[in-house]
Amino acid sequence: MKKFFLFFSLLSFSISSAQQLEIPLASEKIDSMKLEYQAKKNIIKLSLTSLAFKNIHLQYERVLNKKISVSLSVSRIFEGGIPLLSSVESFIDDAESFDQIRDMTLSYYSITPEVRFYLSKKGYGKGFYLAPFYRNSKITLDGVSFDYENDTNTTSTMKTSGSISGNTLGLLLGSQFNLGKSIVLDWWIVGPHYGSGNGELIGKDSSGLSADEQDELRVEITNLELPLVDESSEVNAQGVKVNLTGPWGGVRAGISLGFRF
């Protein structure tokens, strides 16, 4: 009987000890993972959806505390044809205006600082967030053309180039997820932004334009219809200058994949 009692006493002690050890070990593991994640305050991300527009969009995010982080995004499209040309054609909805820009090349850059406020209990760069942001952007254009009738009753083409710069403010709603200890997925659900833009297109004619040719060119510039853009022009014997002003904006949306360290 004493042997059985001793056996069950040892067994009970073993089970009790095991139970007591399991809880702290699990807790320590969870706390360790949580602390390890919170200690990784830097995130570098690449926008996957921007690649469809030939746009390389990189973002660096720094987690400050449980609820707040700051980030800086840089976006770049290198010189080339218009991305998704057919979509641009349907948006302009004017054949003559589209013909003036279809063969042009463009490049683009933007820089976007933002502050993120994480709304979920988990925080530290995880969960739903609201992010007010500012964006400075610039589009450089080359090859915007204007066809006009010259003095020999044939058609000449004035090629212009220039740039348009914009400054906007916006608010992004998104959510960031863990895909592992170091990989994150950042979902930009919607981020409208609005502001103003201005720029100019300049074209030169080394042979000189006659008075009639200048009048013809003014008519062609007047026929240019770009959405939400106001145009004014200066035409002289040396060439043309088209001033562009108007509202500027868009909507941020997409998915980014990032590395946390």
N, C-alpha and C positions, 0 to 999 in steps of 0.2 A: 504494500500500500504506500509506504514511504517512497519507494522508487517511482510509482505512478504519479504521486503528488509532486515529486521532484521533476519528473518529465514534463507534466502539464504546467508547472510553474515556470520552467525554462522556456517552454513553447509560448506561453502567454507573454513572458518577458520579451521574447524575440519578436512576436507579432506587434506588441505595444511599441517596442523600440523602432521597428520598421515603419509603423504608422507615424510615429513622431518624426522620423527622419524624412519621410516622403514629403510631407507638407512644406517644411523649410526648403528642401531641395527644389521643389516645383516653384515655390515663391521666389527663391533666389534666382532661378533660371529666368522667370518672367521679369523680375526686377532688373536682372542683368541685361536682357534683351532690350527692355525699355530704356535703360540708362545708356546702352550702347547706341540706340537709335537717336536719342535726344542729344548725344554728344556729337553726332554728325550734323553739323550746322550748315554745311555748304552743299548746294545742289547745282549741277550743271546739266542743262537740258537742250535737246534738239527737237524742233517742231517737225513732226512727220508729215502733217498735212500741208505745210508750206512748201515742201519739196515738189508738190504737184504743180506749183506755180514757178518752178525753177528758183525758189527763194530759200536761201540758207538762213535760218532763224535760230539763233543761239540765245539762251537765257542763263544768267547766274542768279541764284537766290541764296540769301543769307538769313537763316533763322535767328531772330533776336531773343525770343522767349516763347512761351506756350502759345500766345495768341497773335504775335506779330512777326512778320518777316519783311525784308525789302528785296527788291530784285531789279536787275537791269537787263534789257533785251536789246540785241543788235540784229538787224535784218538786212540782207544784201541779195539783190538780183544783179548778176553781172550782165554786161551789155549783150543784147541779143534781140531776137524778134519778140513780138507781143505774146505772152503766155496765154493759152486758151483763147486763141484768136476768134473762133466761132462764137464764143460767149460774149466777147466784146462787140462783135458785129450785131448780135441781137439786142444788146443793151443800147447801142447808139441809134439803131433803127432809122438810119438815113444813109442811103447808098453813096451819095456824093461825099458826105463827110467821112464815111468809112474808107472810101478810096483814097482820101487824102492822108490817112494814117496807116493803112494796112501794110505798107512796105517799110515803115519806119523801124528803127531799133531803139531800145530803151535800156536804161539801167536804173536801179532803185536802191535806196538805203533808208533805214529808219533806226532811231534809238528811242527806247521806251523805258523810263524808270517807273516803278510802281511800289506801292505799299500794300501788303496783304494782311487782312484781318481774318484769322481762322475762327470759325464759329463752332466747331465741334469740340467735345470734351477732350478728345485725344490731343489735338493741337500739335505744336512743334513741327509745323510744315505738313500736316496731315489732315484731310477732311475738307469740308466745304469752306470756301473763303469768299470775301468781297475785296476787290483790289482797285481803288482809284488810281489812275495812271495819266501820264502826260506823254505825248508822242510828237517827235520832230521827224519829218520825213522829206525826201527829195526825189523827184523823178527827173532824169535827164533824157531828153528826146533828141533823135537825129533822123532826118529824112521826112519830116512832115511836109508834104508837097502841095503846091497851088498851081493848077494849070490855067493859063490865060492865053488870049489871042494876041499875037504880036503884030508888028507893022507889015509883015509879009503875008498876013491872013493865014498863018499856020499856028500850031499850038506850041507854046513854050512852057517849061515847068520851073517854078521857083522852089528850090529846096531850102528848108529852114531847120534850124536846130536851136535848142535852148533847154530850160529846166523850169520845173514848178516845185516850190517848197510849201510845206504845210505844217501847221501847229494845231494840235487837237488835245482835248481833255476827254476822259471817258471813265467808265466803271465796268470792271470785269467780274462776272460771277463764274466760279469754277470749283473744281474738286480735285484733290491730289491723293493718290493711293500708293500704298506699298506693294511692290511686286517681289519683295525679298528684303534682305538686310540692307542692300545698297541701291536697289533699282526702284525708281518711282515712275508713276504715270500721272501726268498732269493734264486734266481735261478742262479746256477753256469752253465753258458752256455757251456763254454769250458775253460780248464786251463792246457795246456801241461807243463810238467816240465821235466828236464833232468839233469843228473849229473853222479856220479860214486858210486859204492858200493864195499864192500869187507867183507869177513867173513871166517869162517872155520867150518868144521864138524870133530868131533873127535870120534873115536871108540876104545874100548880097549878089549883085550882078556886075561883074567886072566890065562888061561892054556898055553898061548904062541903059536906063529905061526911058523911053520917050513918054511924053505926057499921056498919049492914048494908052500905052502899055501900063502906065501907072494906074489909070482909071480902070482898066480891065482887071488889074490885080486887086484893086480895092473891092470890086464887086465879088471876086472869088473869095476873098477873106471874109466878107460879110456873110457869105453863104455857109461858112463853117459853123456847124451846130454841134457843140460838145455839151453833154449834160451838165447842168449846174455851174457852167462856166460863162463868165462875161468876157467878151473880147473887144478890144479897141486896137486900132492899127495906125502906124505911121508909114507912109509910102513916099519914096523919093526916087531920084534917078539912080541912086546907088543900091537900092534894095528896099527891104521891108522889115518892120519890127512890129510884132503882134504882142500886145500886153494881155495877160490872162489873170483874172481875179475871180474869186467866188468862194462859196462854202467848201469845206474840205472835211472828209470824215470817212467812216466805214464801220465795220463790225469785226471784232476779233473772235475767232472760233477755231477749234481744232484740238489736236492731241499732241503732246510732247512726251518724249521718253528721256528720263534723266538718271544721273548717277549721283548718289549721295555719299559724302565723305566728311 
